[in-house]
Amino acid sequence: MIDELPAPIAAYIRANARLDAEAMLAPFAPDAVVRDEGGSHSGPAAIRAWIEAATIASRAVFTPEAWHAEGGTIVVEGPTAGDFPGSPIRFTFRFELAGRAISALEIR
């Protein structure tokens, strides 16, 4: 299923499976924004800090089960499992792309 996703999204998900923070950051545009748990993280330094705190520290790995396009957004759904209370938890990742980069990611 990952191979069916646009390349930047597939790269992000593959990097997440390896818990590779640098590779997770690579598909984001320089002016990208991530919205998660009521917070907003803009630009490479803030997104890197978010990846380290929200993903790497808790070994949180997202497993996509379904996806669809919704206007200009790619919606990917599935569980995230890791070392955190309530694991696994189902999430919806809403990606926006600009060219061949992720310009926005919202996690619900």
C-alpha positions in Angstrom: 0.0 0.0 0.0 2.8 2.4 0.8 4.0 2.2 -2.9 0.6 3.6 -4.0 1.1 6.8 -2.0 2.8 9.9 -3.5 6.6 9.6 -3.1 7.1 12.2 -0.3 4.4 10.6 1.8 5.7 7.1 1.2 9.2 8.3 2.1 8.0 9.8 5.4 6.1 6.6 6.3 9.0 4.3 5.4 11.4 6.5 7.5 8.9 6.4 10.4 8.9 2.6 10.3 12.7 2.7 10.7 12.5 5.5 13.4 14.9 7.5 11.3 14.3 11.1 12.3 16.5 12.6 9.5 14.8 10.6 6.8 11.4 11.6 8.3 12.3 15.2 8.0 13.7 15.0 4.5 10.3 15.0 2.6 9.1 18.2 4.2 9.3 21.5 2.3 11.5 24.2 4.1 8.3 26.2 5.0 6.2 23.1 6.0 3.9 23.1 8.9 2.9 20.1 11.2 -0.2 20.3 13.4 -0.5 17.7 16.1 -2.1 17.6 19.5 -3.2 21.2 19.3 0.3 22.4 18.5 1.8 23.8 15.3 5.4 23.2 14.3 6.8 25.4 11.4 10.1 24.9 9.5 12.8 22.3 9.7 14.1 23.0 13.3 10.6 22.9 14.8 9.5 19.8 12.8 12.7 18.0 13.7 12.1 18.7 17.4 8.5 17.5 17.0 9.7 14.3 15.3 12.2 13.6 18.1 9.6 14.3 20.9 6.5 12.8 19.4 7.9 9.9 17.5 11.4 8.9 18.3 11.2 9.2 22.1 8.1 7.0 22.2 9.1 4.7 19.3 5.7 5.6 17.7 5.3 3.8 14.4 2.3 4.6 12.1 1.0 1.7 10.0 -1.2 3.0 7.1 -4.2 0.8 6.4 -6.2 3.0 4.0 -5.8 6.3 2.1 -7.7 8.5 -0.3 -7.5 11.9 -1.9 -9.8 14.6 -0.6 -9.4 17.8 -2.7 -5.8 18.7 -2.5 -5.2 16.6 0.6 -4.0 13.0 0.9 -5.8 11.4 3.9 -4.0 8.3 5.3 -5.5 6.3 8.2 -4.2 3.6 10.5 -2.9 2.7 13.9 0.2 4.1 15.6 1.9 1.8 18.1 4.8 2.5 20.4 5.9 3.1 24.0 3.1 5.4 25.1 -0.2 5.0 27.1 -3.1 3.6 25.1 -0.9 2.2 22.3 -1.9 1.5 19.7 -4.1 4.5 18.8 -5.8 5.1 15.4 -4.8 8.3 13.7 -5.7 10.1 10.5 -2.8 11.9 8.8 -3.8 14.7 6.4 -0.9 15.5 4.0 -0.7 18.5 1.7 1.9 18.5 -1.0 3.8 21.3 -2.9 5.6 19.8 -5.8 7.5 16.8 -4.5 7.5 17.8 -0.9 5.1 17.7 2.1 3.9 21.3 2.7 1.6 20.5 5.6 0.7 17.6 7.9 -2.2 17.5 10.3 -2.6 14.5 12.6 -5.9 13.8 14.3 
